[in-house]
Amino acid sequence: MDKKSILIADDHPIFRSGLKAVIESDPSFVVAAEASDGEEALDLIGTTRPDIAILDYNMPKQNGFAVLERLLKLQPDVIPVMLTMHNDEAMFAKAFELGVRGYVLKDSASVDIVNCLHAVARGQIYTSAAVTTYLYKRASSDKKTVDGLGSLTPAEKKVLRMIADYKTSREIADELCVSVRTVENHRSNISSKVRVTGSHSLFKFAVQHRSELL
């Protein structure tokens, strides 16, 4: 059976070296290329055409999400795996929305990465155990959430969608040609209707319910 070729993109050479050793301890895989930043990762993906690309989120020049967006347009056959130190719900949701097939936390990568590679190579989705429960956490919304979303005005839904797109109040105000104060009022009204408290909680809510705002 042919080995699956792997690209590792991470800006820490010692971490890359350790991850490579773990991956190549399994005869099913070979590390074909290593990149230290986002731009190098895209160049090497184009020249080596790996089967699977492991992308660190925090990289110089272009972060993992930026690389992922370009990768899926230029090399859609390459299977993307996100490698991150962030156990964060909003980042997790964004990663899978962008098309990752595996989501591995760095602190458990030495244990998880080979299992992840086998899973994604079979067409499955893989997440580190620490975040697996999140995959099912929002499978269905409770009645309060559904009622809250249903009570939003068209303007409020538009603002919530833009929040889910990582836009600041200033960016939303500029795009909608309104004042920042108007946007902040929308945010306050939305938070009250969907029963969340705080800007971070509203952001996570927006990302989690993005599909319901189309």
C-alpha positions as CSV (number, residue, x, y, z in Angstrom):
1,M,0.0,0.0,0.0
2,D,1.3,3.4,-0.9
3,K,2.2,5.7,2.0
4,K,0.2,8.9,2.4
5,S,2.3,12.0,2.1
6,I,2.1,14.6,4.8
7,L,3.0,18.3,4.9
8,I,3.6,19.9,8.4
9,A,3.3,23.6,8.6
10,D,4.4,25.0,12.0
11,D,6.8,27.8,12.9
12,H,8.5,25.8,15.7
13,P,11.2,23.5,14.3
14,I,11.6,21.4,17.4
15,F,7.8,20.8,17.5
16,R,7.9,19.9,13.8
17,S,10.7,17.5,14.3
18,G,9.0,15.7,17.1
19,L,5.7,15.6,15.2
20,K,7.5,14.2,12.1
21,A,9.1,11.4,14.2
22,V,5.7,10.4,15.6
23,I,4.0,10.4,12.2
24,E,6.8,8.4,10.5
25,S,6.7,5.8,13.3
26,D,3.6,4.6,11.4
27,P,4.6,3.0,8.1
28,S,1.4,4.3,6.5
29,F,2.7,7.9,6.4
30,V,5.7,9.9,5.2
31,V,6.4,13.5,5.8
32,A,7.1,15.0,2.4
33,A,7.5,18.6,3.3
34,E,7.8,21.0,6.3
35,A,6.9,24.7,6.3
36,S,7.7,27.4,8.9
37,D,5.1,29.9,7.8
38,G,1.8,30.2,5.9
39,E,3.3,31.4,2.6
40,E,5.9,28.6,2.5
41,A,3.1,26.1,3.3
42,L,1.1,27.2,0.2
43,D,4.2,27.1,-2.0
44,L,5.2,23.6,-0.8
45,I,1.6,22.3,-1.1
46,G,1.7,23.4,-4.7
47,T,5.0,21.7,-5.5
48,T,4.8,18.5,-3.4
49,R,1.0,18.0,-3.6
50,P,0.7,16.1,-0.2
51,D,-2.3,13.9,0.6
52,I,-2.8,15.7,3.9
53,A,-1.7,19.1,5.1
54,I,-1.3,19.7,8.9
55,L,-1.6,23.5,9.4
56,D,-0.8,25.2,12.7
57,Y,-3.2,28.1,13.3
58,N,-0.5,30.5,14.7
59,M,2.0,31.0,11.8
60,P,3.8,34.0,10.5
61,K,2.8,35.7,7.3
62,Q,-0.5,33.8,6.9
63,N,-2.3,32.0,9.7
64,G,-3.8,28.6,9.4
65,F,-7.3,29.9,8.5
66,A,-5.9,32.1,5.7
67,V,-3.9,29.1,4.3
68,L,-6.9,26.9,4.6
69,E,-9.1,29.2,2.6
70,R,-6.6,29.4,-0.2
71,L,-5.8,25.7,-0.1
72,L,-9.4,24.7,-0.6
73,K,-9.6,26.9,-3.7
74,L,-6.2,25.9,-5.2
75,Q,-5.8,22.3,-4.0
76,P,-9.2,21.0,-3.0
77,D,-7.9,17.4,-3.0
78,V,-5.5,18.0,-0.1
79,I,-7.0,17.0,3.2
80,P,-6.6,19.7,5.8
81,V,-5.9,19.1,9.5
82,M,-5.8,22.1,11.9
83,L,-3.2,22.0,14.6
84,T,-3.7,24.5,17.4
85,M,-3.1,25.3,21.1
86,H,-6.5,26.9,21.4
87,N,-9.3,24.8,22.9
88,D,-11.8,27.5,21.9
89,E,-15.4,26.9,20.7
90,A,-15.5,29.8,18.2
91,M,-12.2,28.7,16.6
92,F,-13.4,25.1,16.4
93,A,-16.6,26.1,14.7
94,K,-14.7,28.4,12.2
95,A,-12.2,25.7,11.4
96,F,-14.9,23.1,10.4
97,E,-16.9,25.7,8.6
98,L,-13.8,26.3,6.4
99,G,-13.5,22.6,5.7
100,V,-11.0,21.0,8.0
101,R,-11.3,17.3,8.5
102,G,-9.2,17.0,11.6
103,Y,-8.8,19.3,14.6
104,V,-5.9,18.4,16.9
105,L,-4.7,20.3,20.1
106,K,-1.0,20.7,20.3
107,D,-0.8,19.5,23.9
108,S,-2.1,16.1,22.8
109,A,-0.7,16.0,19.3
110,S,1.8,13.3,20.1
111,V,-1.0,11.0,21.1
112,D,-3.7,12.1,18.6
113,I,-2.0,12.9,15.4
114,V,-1.5,9.4,14.0
115,N,-5.1,8.4,14.8
116,C,-6.2,11.7,13.2
117,L,-4.3,11.0,10.0
118,H,-5.8,7.5,9.7
119,A,-9.3,8.8,10.3
120,V,-9.1,11.7,7.7
121,A,-7.4,9.4,5.2
122,R,-10.5,7.1,5.5
123,G,-12.8,10.1,4.9
124,Q,-13.8,10.6,8.5
125,I,-13.6,13.6,10.7
126,Y,-11.4,13.6,13.8
127,T,-11.1,15.9,16.8
128,S,-8.9,15.7,19.9
129,A,-10.8,14.2,22.9
130,A,-10.7,17.5,24.7
131,V,-13.0,19.1,22.1
132,T,-15.0,16.1,20.8
133,T,-18.0,16.8,23.0
134,Y,-18.4,20.2,21.3
135,L,-19.2,18.5,18.0
136,Y,-22.5,17.4,19.5
137,K,-23.0,20.3,22.0
138,R,-25.0,22.4,19.6
139,A,-26.7,19.6,17.6
140,S,-30.0,21.0,18.6
141,S,-31.0,24.3,20.1
142,D,-33.3,24.7,23.1
143,K,-36.6,26.4,22.7
144,K,-35.4,29.7,24.2
145,T,-32.6,30.0,21.6
146,V,-35.0,29.2,18.7
147,D,-37.5,31.7,20.0
148,G,-34.7,34.3,20.4
149,L,-33.4,33.9,16.9
150,G,-36.9,34.0,15.5
151,S,-37.6,37.3,17.2
152,L,-34.6,39.1,15.7
153,T,-35.3,41.8,13.1
154,P,-33.7,41.6,9.7
155,A,-31.2,44.3,10.7
156,E,-30.3,42.4,13.9
157,K,-29.8,39.2,11.9
158,K,-27.5,41.0,9.5
159,V,-25.4,42.4,12.4
160,L,-25.3,38.9,14.0
161,R,-24.1,37.4,10.8
162,M,-21.4,40.0,10.5
163,I,-20.3,39.3,14.1
164,A,-20.0,35.7,13.1
165,D,-17.7,36.8,10.3
166,Y,-15.2,38.2,12.9
167,K,-16.1,41.8,12.2
168,T,-15.7,44.5,14.8
169,S,-18.5,47.0,15.7
170,R,-16.5,49.7,13.7
171,E,-16.3,47.5,10.6
172,I,-20.0,46.6,10.8
173,A,-20.9,50.3,11.2
174,D,-18.8,51.3,8.2
175,E,-20.2,48.5,6.0
176,L,-23.8,49.3,7.0
177,C,-23.3,53.1,6.9
178,V,-24.5,53.6,10.5
179,S,-22.9,54.8,13.7
180,V,-21.0,52.5,16.0
181,R,-23.5,53.4,18.7
182,T,-26.3,52.0,16.5
183,V,-24.3,48.8,16.1
184,E,-23.8,48.6,19.9
185,N,-27.5,49.0,20.4
186,H,-28.2,46.2,18.0
187,R,-25.7,44.0,19.9
188,S,-27.4,44.8,23.2
189,N,-30.8,44.0,21.8
190,I,-29.6,40.7,20.2
191,S,-27.9,39.6,23.4
192,S,-31.2,40.2,25.3
193,K,-33.3,38.3,22.8
194,V,-31.0,35.2,22.6
195,R,-30.2,35.4,26.3
196,V,-26.4,35.7,26.3
197,T,-24.3,38.0,28.4
198,G,-21.0,39.6,27.2
199,S,-19.5,40.3,23.8
200,H,-17.5,37.1,23.8
201,S,-20.6,35.0,24.5
202,L,-22.4,36.8,21.7
203,F,-19.6,36.1,19.3
204,K,-19.6,32.4,20.1
205,F,-23.4,32.3,19.7
206,A,-23.1,34.0,16.3
207,V,-20.5,31.5,15.1
208,Q,-22.4,28.5,16.4
209,H,-25.7,29.6,14.7
210,R,-24.2,31.0,11.5
211,S,-26.2,28.6,9.3
212,E,-29.5,29.8,10.8
213,L,-28.7,33.4,9.8
214,L,-28.4,32.9,6.0
